[in-house]
Every structure is written in C-alpha cells, then in structure tokens.
Amino acid sequence: MTSQLNRRRFLRGVGGSMLALPWLASVSKAAAPKATAQRMAHFYVPIGVVRRGFFPGEENGVIPVGNMGARMSSLDKQDPKFRQKPLENLTPTLQPLEGIKGKVNLITGMDRTFQQGTDVHAQCASCYMSSAKPYTIEGTAWPLDRTLDHLVADQIGTSTPFRTLEFSCNSHRDNKESIYFDNISWYGTGHLAPSIRDPRKMYRRLFSTQDTDRLRDVTDLVLEDANSLRKQLGYDDRHKFAEYFDSIRAIELQMDRLEAMKSELAKVDLEEPPEAYLPRGEYIRLMGDLMVAALQSGLTNVTTFMVGPERWDTPFMFESLFDKPRSHHQMSHNQSKMIDDLLKVDEFHMQQFAYLASKMDGIVEADGTTLLDNTLFTYGSGLGDGSTHQYNDLPIVVAGGGKKVRTGQHINMPEGTPLANLWLTQAQAMGLSIDEFADSNGTIDAIRA
C-alpha cells in the first residue's frame, strides 16, 4: 500500500477539508529520497526593545536622550570593530533562549537608514525587510521595495501550495494607523502582501474547511481517512502521526476557547474593544502553532510573523504581566517611569519566539535533523530603541539554519553595517545567486557554515 502514498498526501474529508501530512518514513519510503526542504521565517517585534535588558554590555548604561539616531553608550560599543565570540551568558531579555542558545546567533551592530519625510514607525515596519537605498524608489515616500521573503520565495517557494504565508497577531480592527504600520511583507512598491490576523481565517486558508457550520474541525472531517492511513504506518510513524494530529486538534480547541472568550467579552461594557482582553501569549502561540504546522507539513517554505503593529495605542492584554490591557507604544514613550514593565514585555515577546523555536527543534525531519535546523528563523525589530526611535544597533537574533550557518555565537558587526547585509547573507544561504540586496555593502561571513 505504501507505494500508493507520497510525502505530500493530503487527508481529505467531507466539506472540502484537508490535512497536510508531515514527513513520515512509511509514507515516503516508496519514493526516491529528496533533500530536506530549506525554510525561512521572520518574527517581527514592534517598538524596539529596552536596550539595557537586551544588549550585552549595556546593563548599566544610561537611557539615551535625544532624537532618532542617538547612540547608546555601552561597554560593548567601545570597540567599533568586528568581534565574534561564543554566546554564553544571556542578558535578561534573552534568557528565554537558554535552552536553545547553541542553535542561536545574536547579531548586534546593524543599522538601517531613515528616509526623511515619513513617520518613523511606518518606515521601521514596512521597510524592515526591504531596506532599499533611500531616495531611490520612485512614486513612494518610503524606501520600500520587494521584500526579502518574496525574493527568497522565488527560489524555494515554487513547489509548495503557498509561496509565502503572512501571519499577524494584531487582533484589533479599529484601523488606528495605515497599512504601513501593520505589515512587513510586500510584493513590491505599493503592492502589499496582506497578512492574516484571525486564527480561524488562517486555519481555513491552510486546511480549506468549508463545512464549518456542521463540523468546525478538520480533525473531525478527516478522521475516517486518518484512521485508515494510521494502519499503514510503522510504529514510529504512528506516534509521529498521532502527535501531529493531536497538535492540530489542540489548535482547534484553542481557537474555540478564544472565540468563546471574545463572544463573552463583547457582551460586557468595556472601555477598550473586546479584542484588547484576549490573552496575548495564547493568541501569539496559537498563530505560531499554525505557522509551524504550515512549515512542518510543506504547505509553505517562507513565512513572516508580525507580533503586533507599530504605534497603535489600542492596548493588548499581556496576561502573565499585568491585570489589565496595556499599550506597548505608550509605555515606550514613558520609558524612564515604566522601564520595569517594558523589560517584562520584551522578555514576554522573547518567550514567544523561544517557544516557537523550541517547538521547531522538537520536530524531526527525514534526515534526522530538526525543523529548526532547516529553518532560518529570525527575531528582529525595525527600531533599536522604542523611546528614542533610533534606527541603529537593531536587536536581531537568528535561530536555526544549522545546515547553512554556524550558530551559538554573538557576532558584533562594525558600526554602520547595513541590516541588508544580513538579508543578503540569508538570501544566498537559501540558494539565490545575487551579490547585493537593497543597501547592502557585503555579507556576514561569520555565520556561514
């Protein structure tokens, strides 16, 4: 029977639903082995970070005062030259990475150029993954061009059902700002690749569920087909299949829980929208679980994941930190009084990134490596410091990519190194034959395997 199966088989049920399979040896052994797919995912955090909590050597630095471009004085920036060393003692914000720090690179010292004439927050989000040379893009006030994810998808996304997938964890719909504050992925100048912010909508896109009025869950719709396939699997694959099937069921249950909570909140007279009270960590992890499922099952090889919008003052419920919804943006402009709360938010965001990276690292691929080993998974923000709006010394962490990069390092680049140098390095690691990207002036050879 296994000769009739293939790695990309979809379990299908009534209503047009489908469930993509991850790699299973029993399903794949009849076919010639193929190289493990390479993936790229970007995890974007708005508003920058509190520098003293994130950057090594800045623990005792003073909060910078001044306009955009002010540079933090720190022990680690006294020498502007390149340095490369093992990633050992993690700063407070980076502590959630302790369990996987051997598969992580902290990269500091990289800058972006701000093009005068538009809002700081709009550029830091919308132009984060394009970093075009300032004043070179006609017809727009932003240095915004085709973003890295779509360039890479031209190389590694042509054989997947979705060339790219754009995830957003902005649960609000009050349109506080323009699209430039709430999206990081662009097909090209003026052509947005719209992100999906509703977990149910993303779930339907991935699994094509049409019969949701009668049976909401894909796992119910394909259960008979799944039970039939399970009988054809070897012992190890039965366990792997059960884990994957259970993970999709967990996603379904969590969606139902959050939707029921939102429905109840809508009945209460609240100052903020009901979405402001949805538990933030649960929402982010739910969207993240959907992203991991899409990468694991080969629905896509390229994703972007935006944790929240820039500058929106509609608050979020950081459920493990505060007892009521808070605005990250408003806190960032009162850093001197709210620094402890901001440090908690920064660590909270890193916890979500670490959760997803660790989950990827627990998923074994066909060649014995993990999903994380085969994914360049980048944490970053378009601002170095949310209170000063500085575009230099950006907070960047790259997890995974073990086949393509060396990991477990703190790489401090010389002052003025363009962020586009990292994007060029990642593009080349994904197989692109290009010598420059946006305003790059070289590559980061220290991370090359």
Secondary structure, 3 states (H helix, E strand, C coil): CHHHCCCCCEEECHHHCEEECCCCHHHHCCCCCCCCCCEEEEEECCCCECHHHHCCCCCCCCCCCCCCCCCCCCHHHCCCCCEEEECCCCCHHHHHHHHHHHHEEEEEEEECCCCCCCCHHHHHHHCCCCCCCCCCCCCCCCCCCCCHHHHHHHHHCCCCCCCCEEEECCCCCCCCCCHHHCCCCEEECCEECCCECCHHHHHHHHHCCCCCCCCCCHHHHCHHHHHHHHCCCCHHHHHHHHHHHHHHHHHHHHHHHHHHHHHHHCCCCCCCCHHHHCEHHHHHHHHHHHHHHHHHCCCCCEEEEECCCCCCCCCEECCCCCCCCECHHHHHCCHHHHHHHHHHHHHHHHHHHHHHHHHHHCCECCCCCECCCCEEEEEECCCCECCCCECCCCCEEEEECCCCECCCEEEEEEEEEECHHHHHHHHHHCCCCCCCCCCCCCCCHHHEC
